[in-house]
Amino acid sequence: MVIRMERPEDREAVFAVNRAAFGGEFEPKLVDGLRRSPAFIPELSLVATVGGSVVGYILFIRLVILNGPAEHAALGLSPLAVVPDMQNRGIGTALVQTGLAESKRLGHSLVFVVGRPSYYGRFGFLPARARGFEVAFPVPDDTFMVRELTPGAMEGLSGLVKHPIVFNN
């Protein structure tokens, strides 16, 4: 398995991976929309390949935490996808670990995710609402999570986590 930055020629394969993993068009179209938005960070759009074929994908995007008039930068992990016949082989884990390490290397300090606590908890994600963060769309408390990449990054920080407008579509 090789994890690398997504290339333009990977786009159709990334669309297919997301469609297969999620069973629909929402996530693949979301990725396409995010690529066209200011939230997109090319260095944090990663693919996993096996035998040269794209079998997994992860994307970290720019988010903003609104706290009164102040704004703070953060990242959002969305989506993580592995084709069904390659799941449970460590590909998703490798994508998350590589993505978090690269995010930290690029100087980011906080990452939010909406996902399964049993999965993301093992990477250090914690309930975000319990730490004073809110999100503008309805999600169960336990699925809205945050992880510090820099120790103390959440200290004294709270507010509304604003996602790119493409999430509203």
Number of C-alpha atoms within 10 A of each C-alpha: 14 14 18 17 17 20 12 7 8 14 15 11 16 26 18 20 24 27 19 18 21 18 13 12 13 13 20 24 16 18 22 14 17 21 16 10 15 11 20 19 16 14 15 22 21 23 27 24 16 13 8 9 13 23 27 28 30 25 27 28 25 20 23 19 21 18 14 9 5 9 15 14 15 20 26 23 21 20 20 22 26 27 19 14 10 14 14 10 10 12 24 22 16 16 24 21 13 17 23 23 13 15 21 16 11 11 10 19 20 23 23 24 22 21 20 12 18 11 12 19 16 10 14 13 21 21 20 22 19 12 16 13 21 20 16 10 10 8 12 10 13 16 20 23 25 26 23 19 19 12 10 11 13 17 8 8 14 18 19 17 22 20 19 18 11 15 12 9 9
